[in-house]
């Protein structure tokens, strides 16, 4: 509800002039609307049919409120004649926000309306014999009154954006919760409709610290969903947020990664939007593996994710295949483990192994001799080699 502010300009019109103005209200309102359509591009072609009739009616209410203000007795409270027009202006501002328009167009319409109303009404007043001083006061009152209406509309516009923004934010949070819970297509479809959110083809889950989300939504695709609370598998002390980014698959993924540059973000794979829980689960698991800092693209770390899918199985596999090293001193066992890993990954190319380990090729030869003594002919068994590669290729997180 807008607050009524007194308009200080005092004016008392001759009753005959006031009656003539009332008789012209409908015509002046129609002329005002026509001028707005002609001069304000945002309304060109928009004010037609019932909408035009409603706007014309609102203009008549505003002009009627002005006349009641202009003809009130000196010293009386201006609040009563102002209230209906201010309420209509407030509702008009809210309507503009719901239509997705800024206040620029409406304020321009008020300026045009003030000029047309002043021109037409002052002409009627002059024809009725109103003195020059009264006509001057009349102009002052017109523009003060328009300021009141403009302020009421701005208030309505702001309140609507605040209200709908908060409500939609809650609906989007609820949609994210349903998606992460793996709810049915019917449930998530209904949640999307309530949030006035158009489902994309795919969604990509992105986890990052809440402190780093500021300014990020602007470069991301329209329809990106931000979830700040109740993220499955995330403790409150981590203070993480989730972004569900639409249609960032294939060639569009690099744009998403560039937008996240400079942040500690983990990016899951793109998935059909109703199956984005899989993207979230992968991003969450990648984060637990401590794969590095900055932007972590899970598509680059698929091997680590595969090998670490069952951590207990990986630990058991490492224990079994590294059993021949268990009898050695820890430092020696670690040195031979690193050498065996490099040997397997470089397919036995001694110089490449030496370069990676920063040792002499003869050192690699000596260590591999020790390893062959420990493992014997099993190093020639493809199954053993496979198990060693899986156990050693990616170190599990501690």
Buried (B, 14 or more C-beta within 10 A) or exposed (E): EBEBBEBEBEBEBBEEBBBBBBEBBBEBBBBBBBBBBEBBEBBEEBBEEEEBEEBBBBBBBBBBBBBBBBBBEEEEEBBEBBBBBBBBBBBBBBBBBEEEBEBEBBBBBBBBBBBBBBBBBBEBBBEBEBEEEBBEBBBEBBBBBBBBBBBBBBBBBBBBBEEBEEEBBEBBBBBBBBBBEBBEEEBBBBBBEBBEBEBBEBBBBBBBEEEBBEEBBEEBBEBBBBBBEEBEEBEEEEEBBBBBBBBBBEEBBEBBBEBBEEBBBBBBBBBBBBEBBBBBBBBBBBBEBEBEEEBBBBBBBEEBBEBBEEEEEBEEBBEEBBEBBEEBEEEEBEBBBBBBBBBBBBEEEBEBBBBBBEBEEEBBEEBBEBBEEBBEEBBEEEEBBEBBBBBBBBBEEE
